[in-house]
Amino acid sequence: MLEKLAIKQGYAVAIGHPRATTISALSQWLPVIAEKGLNLVPISVIMAKRIGIPRNLIKLSAK
């Protein structure tokens, strides 16, 4: 469902908690998302794109 939404509108937003179920799902999903034409990005990238901030000005470091 989330993948279809992302393909349809160009993005989709989901949350995940650092729990075993989330980690397990991500470990299975991450290796195949590129084959589906999808990318996993921080919400800041989506928001910046929506309001017109150039991607090179977005800080992508984790804290």
Secondary structure, 3 states (H helix, E strand, C coil): CHHHHHHHHCCCCCCCCCCHHHHHHHHHHHHHHHHHCCCCCCHHHHHHHHHCCCHHHCCCCCC
